[in-house]
């Protein structure tokens, strides 16, 4: 429905749209996993192009139907789809305009996000381009040029030879999780998992703290913790408080 609306529901009557988008949609529906039908991942890449292509083909054979009355209807559909897109705030794209939650209040200003982004870039800039990394969701895109990158809390991956290896660096944006954990269970659960993981890796010396800045934490395998980073982590851990204590 959300993709038919800006096209005035033309794909619903386009046989080409059903054929071109139906096959990949069927392939996605038989898959398992939480992201199989994610509107922002596989679905957008595999299904949406077929929907729009089908609309183009339909209009190529039905140009005479493009009357002034239908043109006004189409404009109304596009305007309505824009309203829905803004109000839905997909992937928190419009976080600086629309609060992510009203009760409780969760809103990050654009200037604060820019400030945090600058701090995050300073921290992850020290990760070598050939190093393997495990990172939280919002740090994966700027680190994605690495050959091996996985999502925290995973620490191991299979390399090109099929050998299991432990990543060289851990990069966690705890500040991002901290902002949203009060209203969203996913962020809250992730924060509760990552803080004990970081503390455990420091305690057993498998990873050492290299930097802690504005809630962005960087650890490196097989090195001693930097004294300044360790002091910053101790202070930040106090700020997090009981929200990240282990739960049974």
N, C-alpha and C positions, 0 to 999 in steps of 0.2 A: 504493500500500500504506500509506503513512504517514498518509493521510487516511481510508482505510477502517478502519484499526485502532481508533481511538477511537469509531467508529460500529458496531463489532462486525461489520464487513464487509457491512453492509446495502446500501450503495451498489452493491456488486458484483452484487446480484440485483435492483436497482431499475432498471426501464426508464427511468423519468423521469430518474434521475441520469445514465444514459448519454446520453440525448438532450440534456439541458440542458447538461451539461459536455462532451459529445463534440464538439459543433460548434465552440465556442471552442478546444478542445484541438486539433482538426484545423487550425484557422486558425493556431495557434501553430506547429504542426509543419511547416507549409509556409513559415514565415518563415525568414529568415537572420539571423545575428548571434549573439553569445555569450549574450545574455540572453533569447532567445526562450522558452526553457523554464525560466528561472530560477524556482526555487520561491518566491522572495521578491519577485518583480516581477510580470510579466504573468501568470504561471501562477496565483499566489495570488489575483489580482483576477478573472481570467476563468474559471477552472476550479473552484476550491474552493467558491464559493457554490453552484454547481450540484450538487456532490457532497452537500452538507449538505441542500439543498432536496430532492433526490431521496430522501434517507433519510427526511425528514419526510413526504413524500407516501406513501412505501411504508408507513410506520407508520400513517398515517391509514386505510389499507385493510386493515391486518393487525394491528390492536390485540390480537386474541385470541392472537397468538403471543408476546405479552409475558408470558411465564410466569416464575415465580420462578427456574427454572433458567437461562432466558435472561438474566434480570436479573443473576444472579451472573456469567455469562459476560461480559456487557457491562461490569460493574464491573472485571473482570479485564483486559479489553481497554483500558479507560481508564487503569488503573494502569500497564499495560505501556507505553502510549503516552507517559505522563508520564516514565517511566524513560528511554525512548528520546530524548525531547525534551531532557531534562537532560543526558544523556551526549553527545548530538550537539552541544550548545551552539550552536544556530543563530545565525549572524551575530555570534558572540562575545557574545551577550546576557548570559551568565552568566560573563563573563571573571573576575569577582572571586571566584567559587567554584571554577571549573574551569580549570586551566592550559590555555592554547592549545596548548602543546607540552611534553612531558616530557623528551625528549632531542632537541635541547637544551631546557633549561628556559625557558619563556616564560610569565610571569604578571605581570599588573599589578593591584595592590591597588586596592580601591574608593577609599580615601582619596587614593591617588596619582592616580587617574583624575579625581577631583573637583578636585584641585588643578590638574591640567592643563586641565580643562574651563574652570575659572575664568580661567586665563591666556588660553586661546583666545578666550573671550568678550570679554575686554578688548581683544584685538587687533582682532577683526573688527567690534567695535562702532563703530569709526571709519569703516567703509565706508558711504558715503551710500546711502540706500534706492533712489535712481534710477540708481546706477552699475552697469555691467556687470562681471561677475566671472568669473574662472576659478579654480576651487578644487579641492582634493583631496577625496576621497570623503566623509570625515567632517565636513568643513566646509560641504558643500553644503546639508544640511538647515537649519542656522541662517541661511544666506544666501539661501534659496530664494525669499524674497518679492520678489527682484529680477526685473525683466522679462527680463533676459538673464543667464543663468548657465550656464557650461559646465564641463567637467572638465579639469583640468590633465593633460597638458601642452599641450592645445589653447589657442591664444591668439586665434583669430579665429572670428567667428560671422556669420550673416546676420540683419540686423534685419528689422522688419516690412515694410520696403519692398524687401527682397531685396538690400540692399547689404551688402557684406562689411566688417565693422568689427573693430578690435582691442579687446579688453576693457580697461576702465579700471583694474582691480585684479587682482592675483594673490594668492591666499591659499593657503598650503601648510602643512599640519600634518606637518612632517618628523619630529617626535617620535613620532607614532603609527607611522609607517613604520619608524623606527629600532628601536622595541621589538620588532617582529615580523619584521624582515628576516632575523634570524639563523636563523629556522625556515621562512619562507615565501618562495618564489621571487617571487611577485607583488609583495610589498612591497619586496623587495630590488631588483628590476628598476626599480620605480617610483622608489625613492630614488636609484638611479644615474642616472636620466633627469632628475629634477627639480633636483638640486643643480647640475649643469653648466648647466641652463637658467637657473636663478636667477643664477648667476655671469655667464653670457653677457649677460643682459638688463641687469645692473648695469654690466658692462664697456662695452657699446655705448650706455649712457645711455637706452635705450628705456623702462626702468622704474627708479624709484628706491626704495630701501629705506625704508619708513616705520616698521616695527616688527619686532623679533625678540624673542620672549618664550617661554621654555620650549619651544623648537623650533617655534613657530608663526611663520611668516614672512609679512609683508604688503608688497607692492610696489605702487606707483602709477605709472601711465603719465605720462611727460613731466615728471617732477619730479626734483630732485636728491635724492640719498640723505641721510637724516638721519645726522648724525655718530655719535650714540649707537647707532642701529640698525646702522650699518655696523660699529662696534666689536663689538657683540654678535654679529653675523653672523660676523666673523672668528674670534671665540672659539668659537662653536658649530661652525664648519666644522672647527676643529682637533679638537673632540670627536668629530665624525663620522669623521674619519681616513680611512684607505685604503678603508673599506667602500664609499665612494661614488665612488672614482676611476673614470674612464672605462674601459670594457672594450671590447676589439675584437670 
